[in-house]
């Protein structure tokens, strides 16, 4: 039973205010959002920061939902993901982790690296370019999620890919929202 | 013409399109699971309305939040409004919500419809 205490201590040490592990759906997205909102309200977080955190959370959670819909469970097993929010003195961080096909690692890495090269105006131009020329994917995504997260954050997106096996990789993403 | 009236929920906006009473409004939060499906009735309504519109069509956007998938559909609605003679957009944003103000400005640069900006 010690793992319970260990997990509790880890959460405190890492300043995690919310951790969810499991299946992701729109219903769960709504619940997680409501919990995070209540948490921020409970200590009177400033509305502008609250909005940005909410914004990044939605994109992050819906990314996972949309992705998991296309995940072949029979082939690759259960597609669980993790979502966490942390709060420090000077910033919030919103992190997620989920399995993706290793085939997609290169293109995603390239996409995120490009986003990280852009400044505020560059991100704005990219956003307008995608919204003007892009169409919704089969999964209903606009291809704007990462760009929007980078814009709301104002910081670089931190990401990593860990190989799970030959076909799958674990994609981790961290977005920071400054509390100033 | 029929009235399109959808109550807002925690993840979908309130929508009221009423030609006779001259109310054209979209407000609240928009993060539906399937934004294309959710907004299709609005696009269909406007498609029908544009053939015989009122002299003026002030279309109110009073959004507290919208996700990126909704932003694509908002652009589709605005593009449809381009085809409505006498249409204009009234873009409301909370007075301390710079992101919503900027979002409105960006949309106004993407379509050929007059925008008025108001705070609440």
Interface residues (C-beta under 8 A of the other chain):
Chain A: X26 X30 X34 X47 X48 X51 X52 X54 X55 X58 X59 X62 X65 X124 X127 X128 X131 X132 X134 X135 X136 X140 X141 X142 X144 X145 X147 X148 X152
Chain B: X10 X11 X31 X33 X34 X35 X36 X65 X67 X68 X69 X71 X72 X75 X94 X96 X97 X98 X99 X106 X109 X110
